[in-house]
Amino acid sequence: MRERQIIHLDMDSYFASIEQKDVSFYRGKPLIVCHTDDVSSNRGVVSSASYSAREYGIRAGTSTLEAKRLCPKGIYIKGNYSKYLYNTRKIVEICREYSDLIEIFSIDEIFIDVTFTHGFFDSSINTGKKIQNTIRNNLGLPVTIGIGPNKLVAKMATEFKKPNGFTVIRKKDLPNILAPLPVRKIVGVGRKTESYLNSIGVATIEDLSKVPVEILKRKYGVLGLFLHQASLGIDHSPVIPGENGLGVKSFGHSSSLGNGCKDLSVLKAVLLSLCEGVTRRMRKEGYRGKTITLGLCFGRMFSISRSCSIKELTDITNRVYSVAARLLEKETQVFGNYSITLIGVSVTGLVNDKLEGRQFSIFDLLEKREIDLTRTVDLIRDKYGEGIIVRGSILNGKKQFCGVPGAEIR
Amino acid sequence: MVFETKETISVSAVFENYKLKPTAFVWNGKKYKILAISGFFRDRKGKYYRYHYAVRAQDGNVYEICLSTENMSWNLIRVHSQGDFG
């Protein structure tokens, strides 16, 4: 059987690099792209930091407040996600010249399966180099390339050298390269898993490969088998073409509430706005879901998530909101004394109507008015843009929310 | 320093190699000659396309300008001035 050749493409500090390409005098400076409504405030989080900014300890996910403390002289700008998406589409167009098996893993990461096409370009290494050079020359953006016999190894390869890195890990070299690496280098191993593994004497990937798979399975279930295989560099997962196709498992939105909020009416307004965003995306992409999950963070103390499944699949804002609001009411009764600093909602248990066909149910008749109204509002938004029509209760909530220090509502 | 705004501006542009290329604009009564286009992207507002350009003007600053096909008007969106960074 032909050995798989997978290229992993990881854009280097992507959003910041795009801004530095557009504005030449930002190059080499600590540039911080923020996810916020107002960059002059301390609200929101960092979505991308240039390599110069990273020297100050600023990373994606750092709060804007903390970033400004770490680097007061940095250049802070508001992110423009339409611009970043446009660039990602251009990168995908370039990748399509080399293979039709392209998986858009995230806005700045792409997997390309060149097993059957690398021969046209001499080798997978040449293919990778051509892709890297074309992106650099045509779009002016730095990119790191990793090549391996599967997705796991290719992704690990990109971690070896950044920015503008190019690393190839061949199957025969796998044991020597992986063995001395810390377990944290395996994709999916976070702080908690690492500390558990360290506590049982597993520090390196070689150590992990010697742990009997039964022990890992007992502790982590399916993830245990994954860890065992990952320690040996085995990964059979295919490159799944498309960005919105089979890979979608959930739709979710969350919003930071700055210093926190206890007011249920304000929280409900934020929740409604989030449900609106989630269901709008679901409808656009033809998905309906059954399980609604509410996520809440209480300061830095603790976070909880609560789920509820409904009988019928839905993509209707009010249906999702009514379930999420009920969960919220229940939790605020229990944790009423604590301020909520982050609220999120997601929908899982998805079915794609475009792929699987839509089955009509009795709820479609019962909720006909609601469905018709939603469809009409969607048509208006398709024609005139998202902000053209907004629920009064969300506007009211936004107004109240502006009073919450350090808050952000999208 | 970044300055955000949304002001309608006058722009002169040419078609070159099947692409629209802004060459100069007038903002607050002052004419700015465009030396280079450093960035471009296209997005949509509803069904209307918007064409965004990052342009470097003679004064050294970078201006983000946008052509909206909704009313065929040009807007100035952001000004990146060299300020302390130059």
Interface residues (C-beta under 8 A of the other chain):
Chain A: I18 K21 D22 V23 S24 F25 Y26 K29 V39 K73 I75 Y76 I77 K78 S82 K83 L85 Y86 N87 R381 D382 K383 Y384 G385 I388
Chain B: V2 E4 S38 G39 F41 R42 D43 R44 K45 G46 K47 H52 A54 R56 G60 V62 E64 H80 Q82 D84 F85 G86
